[in-house]
């Protein structure tokens, strides 16, 4: 009561109503976790600062496609009409520019969960550790796939519209690309998503996880190049006399898998070019890295769910 004796409080008639909506179960929980992770990675429903990096990198990754289409348009009725500034296989390598994005986003969708101690809340739903791993890796792989595949679409559709022989003839001559590009980009995306999430799961600090991923990629590439060169390969010949030691280069593995998809063999101008059994070696090491990443993640989160 107030000093005058009049009542100042208020009584509210509150109650609780039971939830009568649809219950989704594990599948709905997994899908919700994927959606939340994708929104966070792309900066959706966050400040504009969080949107600058992903969309800027997408624009940068699309520039070669736009330039190639422009060159095709300018030279379409000249002897240079068959000039290729960049091929579909080469464009998978351009997607490596997204490595910085992966090194930032991978830790950002994993590390805060442990650092802010929200894992018990996540696993209060009908989710297991395996569900969590699949959702996180799936979300990052979907983003990398989209950012790598969209420039390929621009390259294909753009060339289809400007080539002098016409759109239908272009599609007929490049029909194989319609399955090669999705397959190569999917292998590329799965590799980096699994590795990035696995490394990020080792620490609750995003900066540490990002630096660890970049260090793993850069150091392994330098070590592999040094070993191959020391073994007698000539750097002036782009490692055409390479060896299986080149498989130690983490950054090259998804690109060599792309070679197998597009060419049916490993590019001779690579660290493993010319080595006997290079194709089988690339597949085995690729599978080992992806399977090892998933195995570690499931082991890491097995007791959480």
Secondary structure, 3 states (H helix, E strand, C coil): CCCCCCCCCCCCCCCCCCCCCCCCHHHHHHHHHHHHHHHHHHCCCCCCHHHHHHHHHHHHHHHHHHHHHHHHHHCCCCCCCCCCCCCHHHHHHHHHHHHHHHHHHHHHCCHHHHHCCCHHHHCCCCCCHHHHHHHHHHHHHHHHHHHHHHHHHHHHHHHHHHCCCCHHHHHHHCCCHHHHHHHHHHHHHHHHHHHHHHHHCCCCCHHHHHHHHHHHHHHHHHHHHHHHHHCCCCHHHCCCCCCHHHHHCHHHHHHHHHHHHHCCCCCCCCCCCCCCCHHHHHHHHHHHHHHHHHHHHHHHHCCCC
